[in-house]
Amino acid sequence: QVQLVESGGGLVQPGGSLRLSCAASGFTFSNYFMTWYRQAPGKERELVADINYSGGTTNYADSVKGRFTVSRDNAKNTVYLQMNSLKPEDTAVYYCRLPYYRGREVWGQGTLVTVSS
């Protein structure tokens, strides 16, 4: 069935970098718009970035613009989130989301990113 699996989270010091991956399966990945969300402890889930089917169009939340880069490799059915210059306020569980698939949304399980010294 349709599945999204995030990986790459972990503990990193402020100013460091992480690359998150979201492996997709069960659908024609290259046909779909993909998004990244995050939810910090005690806070609402928020949109971080999105990317169109080809990877040619991307958008970012103001809080991460210039530091995060979303990309995709359709041959590998994977969307990435490269996170640079990480700040403590970036600490959150990061999720990839397929916004619309046959009338429903699909979420991954999430991967935890902790930015702390």
N, C-alpha and C positions, 0 to 999 in steps of 0.2 A: 504494500500500500504506500501511499504518499508519506514521505518522512523527511524531516529536516533534523540534522544532528550537528550541533555546535561543538567546537573544540578549540583549544589554544589558550584558554583562560589560565590564570594563575596569579601569583604574587609578584609584583614589580615595584621598584622604587620610583618615587616621583622623578619625572624626566626621562624615564625609560620607555621602552616600546614593547608591544605585543602584536601578534598577528592572529586574529581569530579566523576560523574557517567554519563554513556551514556546508555540509555535504548533503545534497539533495538526491532523492531517489523516488521512483514510482510515478514519475511524470516527465513530460518533455520540457526539461529545465530551461532550455534556450528560448522558449516561447513566453516566459513569464517574468514580470516585474518582481523584484525582490527588495526586502527592507530589513534593516537592523533596528532593533529597539533595545533599551536598557531600563532596568529598574534598580535604583539605588535603595539602600536600606531605609525603610520608613517613608519612601517617596513613591510617587506615581510613576508608572511605566511611561517612557517617552520615546519618541521617534528620534533615531540617531542619524540614519542615512538611508538612501534608497538608490536603486540602480535599475535601469531599464533592461530589456531583454538582451540587447547586444553589448551592453556595457558602455555605450557611447554617451549616455546622459546620466549624471549623478547629482544628488542633492544632499545637503548636510544641515544638521541643526547648527544654529549660531554658536553654541557652546563648544562644538568640536571642529568647526570649519578651520581649515589650515593645519590641523593636527591629525585628523583621521582621513583615510582614503578607502573608499569602497571599490571593489573590483570583482570581476567574475571570470571564470574559465569555463566556458560552456562545454568544452571537450571533456572536462573533469566533473561536470555537474556540481560545481562548487562556487560559492560566493565568499569573498574575503572582506575583512575589515582590518586594515593596517592602522594601528593606533600608536602615534608618536607623541613625545612630550607629555606623557601622562601626568595627570594631576590627581591628588587624593579624591577630589570630587567626581572623578571618572569611575570610582569604585561602584560596581553594580553587577548584577547578573545581566548578561548580554544575550539577546535572543534574535534569531533570524525568523522572518515571517513571510509567508506567501500570502499576499492579501486576498486573493480571489482564486479559488480553484474549484470549479464545478459547483459554484454557489456557496462556498464556505472558505474560511481562512484556515491556514495551517501554521502552527507554531512549533519551533524546536523546543527542546528541554531546557536550553540555556546553559551558559558557561560563566563561571564567576571570575571576575577581574577585581583584584584587590590592589590598590595603589597605596603603599605605605612605606615609610622609612623605619 
